[in-house]
Amino acid sequence: MFRTVLKQSAIIAKQQQKSLLFKTATTGINTGALRFYSAASTLSKDDITKRVIDVVKSFDKATAAKENITAQTTFHKDLGLDSLDTVELLVAVEEEFDIEIPDKVADELKSVGETINYISSNPEAN
């Protein structure tokens, strides 16, 4: 439930930010929602790996030595994250790649490598 509330808060914040971008300077009238379409993700696995590891390193609740984070690093055992901390970390990953990880998938992600594999298989990742 907390994950859903946290994700909803992030979505509302993004919507408010986008809404401000669409207002014209002279009239202040909202010009409406725009739809953006893009081709499949062109991110390389190396780029994804680096970005995920950077997000994990910058996550302040990880208690492990952050210089040793690899694809094999697990959230609970190696980083000392509880389930709530893991949710917060995955929300940070979602924001980094501008994607939404379904709750069922997020519940199964237990390591940095599993997260990298999920993102590399997601064509919407940016």
N, C-alpha and C positions, 0 to 999 in steps of 0.2 A: 504494500500500500504506500509506504513512504517513497518508494521508487517512482510510483505513478504520480504522486504529488510533486516530487522533485522535478520530474520530466515535464509536468504540466506547467510548473512555474517557469521553467526554461523556455517552453514553447510560447507562453504568454509574453515573456520578456522579448523574445525574438519578434513576435507579431507586433508588439508596440513599437519596437525599433523600426521595423519595416514600414509600419503605418506612417511614422514620422518622415521617412524618406519619400513617400509618395505624395505628400502634401505640397502643393505649389507655394512658392514664396509670396506671390502676389495675392492670391485669393484665399489661401489656407484651406481649400477644398480638397478633400481626399479624392484622388484621381482613380481609385479602385485598385483591386488586387491584380497583380501581374503574375503570369505563370511562366516559370522557367523550365526549360527542357534541356537536357544535356545527353551527350552520348555516354556510352559505358565508360566506367572509370578507367583512366589511363595511368593510375598510380602503380608504380612498381612495388614489388614485395619489399624491396630494400627501403624504399621511401616510407612505406607503411610501418615497417619494423622500427625505423628510426623515430618516426613521429609517435608511435605507441610508447616506445621506451622513454622518450622525452616527457610524455604526459605522466607516465608512472614516476619518473624521477622528480617531477615537479609536484607530485601529490604529497602533501605534507603529512598525511597520516601513515605513510609507509614507514615502517620502523627498521627495515633491513638496510644494509649498506647499498646505497643507491647506485654506486658506480659499478656494481656487479650484476645489474639487471640484464637478463637475456631472455630469449624466447621460452626457455625452460622454466623461468621464474614463475612460481605459483603465488596467487594472491594471498591465500591463507597461511600456508606453511612458511613460505620464504619472506613474504612482506609483512606478515602479522596482521593482515586486515580481517576484520569480522565482516559479516554479511552486509551490514549497513555501509561500512567503509568501501566494500567492493562495489556496491550500487553507486556510491558517489564517484568512485574512480571510473566506472563504466559510463556514467553521465558525462564526465569530463572527456572521455574518448569519443562519445557521441557528438559532443560539441566540436571537438577537434576535426572530425571528419564530416560533419554536417549530415549525420544519419541518425536513424532511430533503431536501436537494437530491441527487438521484441522481448517482452519479459521472459517468455519461455526460453529463448536463446540465451539471454543474459544470465539466467539461473544456471545454465550449463557451462558458462565460460569460467574456468577455474585457473587459467594461466595466461601469461602474456602471449604465448604462442597460439593458443586457441583464439584469442582476441584478434591477433594478426590474421589468422586464417579466415575468420569470419569477415573481417573488413575487406580482405583481398577478394573474397567471393561476392561482395556486395557491389553491384554496378553503380549504385548511387553515391558511393563514398567519394568525397572530394578532398 
